Amino acid sequence: MIHVLAVPPTVNSFGHDPLWITIIKAVMLFAFLMLGILFGVWFERKLISRMQHRYGPNRAGKFGLLQSVADGLKMGLKEDIFPNTVDRVLYLLAPVIMVIPAFLAFSIVPFGPMVNLFGVETPLQLVDLPVAVLFMLAMGAISVYGVVLAGWSSRSPYALLGGLRSAAQVVSYEIAMGLSFVGVFLFAGTLSTSEIVKAQEQTWFAVLLIPSFLVYVICMFGEAARIPFDLPEGEGELVGGFQTEYSSSLKFALIMMGEYLHTFTASGIAVTLFLGGWRAPFPISLWDGANQGWWPVLWFFIKFVLTFSFIVWVRASLPRVRYDQLMSLGWKVLIPVNLAWILLVAAVRNLVVNEGNTVLGVALGAIIVIGALAIWLRFDTVNQRRKEARKAEVEAEFEELSNEPAAGGFPVPPLDLPHYHGVQRKEIPSGTN
């Protein structure tokens, strides 16, 4: 029998479980992710189809539910082809490096509070660390080695360029993503995911730290290489990117699995750090038993599915950006905005914690925000005026050129002038060909 407790876990709650409980939780997490991949592929195809007024998968099984299973069996049973020029060891190792860190990164995501599972008090989370969020970032960085090795070992210019793009993209967007977490760390006072969820008991950090949340949402697409930031694949210019030389075999299935796992990890981290984790949303939170027992698993799952649906919605709505636009957004916009926001959050947090004057902190924050907006609007207005002045100059030059009598009213020289570019025009006798 399973008895329920209502105690939020902390870092000290981990490391005391028997080995068999840890194995059970690991198997449950693995089953959740594997089934999530199967249904996630089906759900994404169905959702995009409905957005485009199509049916989507509807032949294999009821509502097409077995389509993902059929695709997986097909890729597993296909002939495993090795191009002649590939580095066979790294060519095989790259998909594995992409998948394993993605599984490990999801192990720090909390699904619920402490429960009594088969007579053992245990948190609904596989593992937690004092630096759990940094562990997640490290796993995301390690998986990039798989992408780079997949491109390099293929010995193809398209695959190599896709791998290099992935490395540069992750470096750019992991910096901005890490900076978006700093505000959360300042408010929660910890890097532990379970304690970050506990710190959101009153208000979600997505409300308190709106700029951090918005920056993370943008970086989430860059980190998971999802449209509009899937430049490492770039079918239009790189054939298939880093996976060009991988046929539709089990290796290709592992690559697709790794990409979906990274998307799931990004969604789980968004729910954990900014959307209250497993805590019930308002007004369900007014119910005393909303955050007790196994109900928190339901709230987490609903938030997780909604976040994943948002990622799919963006994929169906936005086109792929150019690579220079991608890098410019990461280095010139997201990182400077994050740094300015961190300074503001740190100043306000210092006033609130040390002096206990919340009103003064909020007022200072409002003044800084209003001042930053005023400066931005000022510069934006100046740039707009410069653009308008330049446009007026170009239009004036065009009008002056088009009004010349010798030009016949057009900004091109007329063809009936006796001399054109210094060459005298010769008359052609009539009747000659």
N, C-alpha and C positions, 0 to 999 in steps of 0.2 A: 504494500500500500504506500502511496506517495502522500506525505504530509507537507503542508505549505507553511513557509515562514514569510515574514514581511520585512526582512532586514536588508538594507542596501549593502552590497559587498564593498570592501576596500582592498587595498594591496595586501594587507595582512591576512585577508581571507583566503589567499591562494597558497599553494604549496603544502597543504595538509591533507589532501584527498588521497585515498588508497589508489593503487595503481589501476585497479579494475574500473574504478569510477572515471579516472582520467581517460582510459581507453574507450569507455562507453561514450563519453562526451566527444572524444576525437572522432569516433565512428559516426556519431550523430551529426557533427559539423561537416564531415566529408560527404555524408549522404545528402545533407541540405544543399551543399554547393553543387554536387553532381546533378541532383534533380533540378536545382535552380538553373543550371546551364541548359538542360533539356527543355524545360518549360520556358526559360528566358528566350531562347532562340525562337520557339513557337510564338510566344507572346509578342516579341518584337515584330515578327513578320505579320502577325495578325493585326497588330495595332497600326503599323504603317499601311497595311492594305486597307484598313477601314478609313484611314485619313485620305487615301487616294481613291476611295469608292471602289475597292476591289474586295474579293472574298478572302484571299490569302490561302494558306494550306487548308484543304477541305476534303482530301481524298484518303490519305493514310489515317485510318482510325476515325473515331467520332470527333468532329470539328477539326480534323487534321492533327490531333494530339500526338499521333505516332510518327509524324513527319520527321521530327528531330531524331527519333530512334532509328528510323530508316536511313537518314543521312549518316548517322554515326556508324551503323552497320556497313553501309556502303563504303565509307572511307576506311574502315578497319579491314575490309575484305579485298580492297583494291591492291593491285600489284605495287610493290614498293620499289620505286625507280630511283637509281642513283646516277646523276649525270657523271660523265667521265672525268671532269676536271675538278670536282668538289673535294674538299678535305673531309673524308668520311667520318672521322671521329668527331670533329666539331660540328659537322653537318647533322649528326645524330644527337649530339649533346645540346645544341642550341634550343630545340623545343622543350627539352626537360628543364633547362635553366629558366625558361619563361614560365613554366607551370608551377614548379615547387615553391618558389618565393611567393607566388600569388596565393597558394593555399596557406602558407605560414602567416602572411599578412592579415588574413581574416581571423586568425586565432585570437587576436586581442579584442575583437568586437564583442561587447556584452549584449546578451539576449534577454536578460532578466535579473531579478534579485536573487538572494539566497533562498534555496529550497531544500527540503529534506527528501533526497532521492534515494530510495531503497534503504532508508535508515541512516544515510550519511548526509550531513549538512554541507552543501556545496553551492557555489555560485553558478548561474547559467552563463558561464563564460569559460573558455578552455584555459586561458592563461592571461595574467596581467603582470605588468612590470612598472617600476617607477618611471621608466622612460618608454612606455608602450607606444606612444605616437611616433617617437623617433625610430623605434623598431619597424613600424609600418613604412616610414619613409625609406629606411634602409632596404627593406625587401623590395620596394618599388624600384629602387636604384639598381639592385642586383639583377632584377629581371631584364633590365635594359641590356645587360651583357649578352643575354640570349638573343635579343634582336640584332645586336651588332655582330655577334658570331654567326648568326644565320645569314646575314648579308655578306660577311667576309668569306665564310667557308664556301659559299655558292660559287665564287669566282665569276660573278656576273656584274657588269657595270651598273645595271639597274638595281640589283639586290644590294650591292655595296653602297650606292647612293642612298637607298632607303634606310640602311643601317646607320649611316652617318647622320642622316636627318633625325632619326630617332634619338641618337645620343645627344645632339645639340638641343633638340626639343625638350627632352627630359631635364637636362641641366638648366635650361631657362625656366621651365615651369615648376620644377621642384623647389627652386629658390623662392619663387612667389608663393607656392603652396605652403612651404615651411614658415614664411613670414606671416601668412594668414592665420596660422595656428598660435602665434605669439600672443595675440589678444585673448584667446581662450586660456592660455597658460597663466596670463596675468590675473584673470578673473577667477579661475578655478584654483590657482596656487599649486598645481600638480600637472604631471604629464601622464598620469595613470588614466586609462579610459574609464574604468569603473568609478573613480572619484570625480572625473569630469561630468559623468552622468549624474552623480549625486549632487554636484554643484548647481545643476540646472533644475533643482526641485521647485524653485519659485518661478523663474523665467528662463526660457530657452536663450542660448547664446546667439541664435539667428536673429533674435529681436534686439538684444543688447549690443551685438557687434555686427550690425548689418553690412558695413563695408567688408569686414573679414569674410563673412558668409558669401557675399557676391564674388569676391576675388577667388575664393575657394571653388565656387561653382564653375568659374571660367577655367581655373587651373585643372579642375577635375577632368574636363574634356581633353586638355593637353596631356595630362599624365596618363590617361587611359587610351590616348590616341584614337579618340572617337570623332566622328564628323561634328563640327567643321574643322577639326584639328588632326585628321588622320593622314597627315603628310608623309609618314614613313611608308604608307602603302601607295597612295596616289596613283590609282589605276590609270588616270588620264595621261600621266607623263612618265610613270615608272613601271608600267605593265602590271606589276603586283607588289612593287617595293621589295622589302627584304625577303618576302616569301615567294618571289618569282620562280625560283627553281624547286620549290616544294610542290610535288604533285598532290592530287587529292587522295592522299593516303593517311595512315595513322599519324605521321609527323605533322601533316597539315591540320589534322583534327586537334592535336596537342596545341598548335599555335592558336587556333580559334578558341580553344578552351582557356588558354592563358589570357587572351584578350577579354573574354567574358568575365573571368575571375577578377581581373583588374578593374573592370567596370563595377562588379559587385562590391569589391573592396572600397572603391571610391564612394559608392552609395552608402555602404555601411558606416564609413568614417563620417560622412556628411550627417547621417542620422545621429551618430554617437556624439560628435563634437558640437553640433549646432542645433539639432532638432530634438533635444531632450532624451535621446537614446530610447530605452524601453519604457520611459514614463508616458503615462496617458496624456493625450492632448486635452485642452480645455474645450468643452465643459465636462468631459468624461472624468477628468481628474477630481471633480467635486465629489465623486463617489468614493467612499472610504476604501472599498476593496479593489479599486481600479489598478493600483500598483502592487497588488499582492498576488501570490500564487503564480499561475501560468498565464494570467491575463496580460502581463507585460510582453510576453512573446508575441501576442496578437498585435499589440500597438507597434512593436518594433517592425513586424512583418508588413503592416499596412504602410508605415512610413518608408520602409525599404522599397516596396513595390511602387509607391508614388514617385520616389526619387528616380528609380529606374525608368519609369514611364516618362518622366521629364527628359531624361537623356535620349530616349527613343524619339520623343516629340521633336527635340532639337535636330536630331539626325534627319527626320522627315521634312524639316522646314528650312534648314539653312544649307547653302552650298559650301563646298570646300574653299578655304581661303588660300591666297598665295603664300609661299613660304616666307617671303620677306615681310608680309603683313603679320604672319604668325610670330616671328621673332621680334618684330618691332613692338607688338602688343605686349609680349612678355617682358622685354627689357626696358622699354621706354614708358610704359603705362602702369603695368601691374606692380612691378617692384617699387618704383617711386611712390605710388599711391599707398602701398603697404607700409613703407618706411614712415611716411607722414602720419598714417593712421596709428602706427605703433607708438610714435612719440606722443600723440594726443591721448591714447588709452593709458599709457604709462603715467603721464602727468595727472590725469583725472584720478586714476587708481591710487596714486601716491597721496593726493589730497584727501581722498575718502578714507584710506586706511590709516594714515598717520595723524590727521587732524580730525577725522570723523565728521567733516563738514561736507555732507552730500550736496547741499544746495550750492555751495561754492564750487565744488567740482563740476557739477552739471553746468553752472553758469560759465565757468572757464571753458569747458568743452564747447558750449554753444558759441562763445565768442570766437574761439579758434576756428570752428567750422564755418561760421559766417564770414570771418576774415579770409579764410582760404577760398571760399566761394566767390567773395568779392574780387580777390586777386585774379582768380581764374576767369571770371567774367570780364574783368578789365583787359587781360591779355587776349581773351577771345574776341572782345570788341575791337581792339587795336588790329588784330590779325584780319578780322572781317573787313575793317575799313581799308586796310592795305590791299586785300583782294579786290574789293570793289573799285578802288582807285586804279589798280593795274588793269582791271577789266575795262574801265572807262577809257584808259589810255589806248588799249588795243582797239576798242571800238572806234575811237576817234581817228586813229591811224588808218583803219580799214575804210572809214567813211571818207577820209581825205583822199585816199587812193582811188576809191571807186567813183569819186565825183570829178576826176580829171577829165577835161574835154577830149584830150588825145587818146584816152583809154577807152572811149566809147561807153563810159558808164560801168565798166567792169574792171576788176583789179588785175587784168592781164593786158599785155600790149596788143593793140589791134593788128590784124594781118595785112591791112591794105596800106601800110606806111611804105614810102619809097625806100627807106633804109631800115633794116631790121638787124640789130646787133652788128652794125657796121658792114653788112653785106648788101650790095645794091640789088634790087629786085629786077629781074629780067622779064621782059614782055615775051609771051609765047604767041607766035603767029597763029591766027585763027585757022582752023582746018587741019592742024597737025595733031598727031596723037602723042 
